[in-house]
Amino acid sequence: MTAHSGNSGESQGIRVASVDDIPEGEGIAISSDITGTEDDIAILRDDNGTCWALNDTCTHETASLAEGWVEDGDVECPLHSSRFNLKTGKVDGLPATRDTVPHRVEVRDGEVYLFPGERP
Amino acid sequence: MTASSVVSSVVVVGGGIAGVSTVAELRKHGYAGELTLVSADPIPYDRPPLSKEYLAGGRDLDSIALQAPEWYAEQRVSLVGGAVAVALRPDAGEVELADGRVLSADRIVLATGGRAVRPALGEVGSAIHVLREVGEADRLHTQLVPGARLLIVGAGLIGAEVASTARKLGAEVVLVDPLAPPLAAAVGLEVATWLHGLHTDHGVEALTTTVETLLETPTGVAAQLKGEPDSREFDAVLLAVGLAPETALAAAAGLETSRGILVDAGQVTSHPSVLAVGDCARRRDHHRAEHWEAAQRDGARAAATILDAPPPPASAPWWWSDRYGLHVEGVGEMRSPDAEHTTVVRGAVGEPPFSVFTLRGERVIGAVAVDDSNAVRAARRMIDRGVDVRASDIADPGTDLRKLLRGTR
């Protein structure tokens, strides 16, 4: 997959994927090299096809939320099943106790644009 | 509703995952009354890391806290830390603490957990260890230095995890278990055989035998293994042979106990105002699950009972374990193939990621996965929803199990 920041400036977001690249109920990780954030960012697509973005690393142990299970408004960590709200990043299920960081995502013309550091 | 049925105070005794889940679920579902959590530890902590990351070192107690210290105030939970309950008076609704304080409440929830079983082989002391509490992990850690000779008695999940951690720290490990292989009932014979073989691959001497005697010597422990002519010398020994539920408080108060504090489907003990959750509790018709999530779910059920709310939906039991950098998960029940049951392998056993499913007819009843958590997530939903599946679909790694599941929703 290619991902690039383009020349369109911060306000347009970073084009990170085509929406068809992300199956419903799954996610992909976008490297911090591209997002410019401390952590990688997981783009997660829910069962309704809507895309969400959270910091990729689970706040409990080192695991990629992009490899998690997306269902009922949450992503479930692939290691210990900590659950995070897709929209707010809040912990919905232990063992994680610290919320994660949500980021704004927009889909335009079938392309996913990420706004790192902006709240959804 | 009569006044007596309104619960306005709850005391939870025990600061493990079951106790903390009980108080969290009560608040989550709108309980507004007094809520007290009695914990032997100043801050309740999570136990799974004690045989893994925490035992390996470089982590502090804060990093394994079940909740941040400020959470208790935010949730209006009176955390009575460093306190031990010494008496329970169910009719009076009272719990007495070792320092003489008496807490009273409309409902008391026992979440007293369990202790590591100590077989009568030798006194637990400076060189003979068990592993359940953070202090026990700290003591064991100090002995896991490069070249140290460690004997682990019992190759279940805890014994295997400690073997893996000890190897990472450079210790020499002898792992003893009478079963060949251990865990066959939990993961099926084929996966159990492969998992146990990982010990040998990682330089552990894995022996199918038992320990006859342990004798502390000035330099360590002399262990006599059954079938060996001479005893062997070790620097440290870990006894990892199981869990004994902590039922003393309940039994002394006259509650019914039998391999656990007996509870009904709503976690209520033989006394209507006392509930029990987690490793200390057992449903009459069930085995104790002894897994992290089972304890958490007990807490959710107890909270629902106290609030007179519908119980949370049931789900197949789920667990995880880690060894040698591999992540193992299981859900439901694994059975050997017979007239009723089929074993379906997805991928190849021994080549992670892979998973193994047990089907009864066209229904999934259990699954085990190595480095393929989402297969177990899918299997769990198939079990919970009673989905009909084809063995050929499950066996094909090209089948997207989420799509398969979604197609049936």
Interface residues (C-beta under 8 A of the other chain):
Chain A: P23 E24 G25 E26 D47 E61 E67 G68 W69 E76 P78 L79 H80 S81 L94 P95 T97 R98
Chain B: I17 S21 A24 D46 P48 E53 A65 L66 Q67 A68 W71 W292 E293 Q296 W318 W320 H327 S373 N374 R377 D400 R402 K403 R406
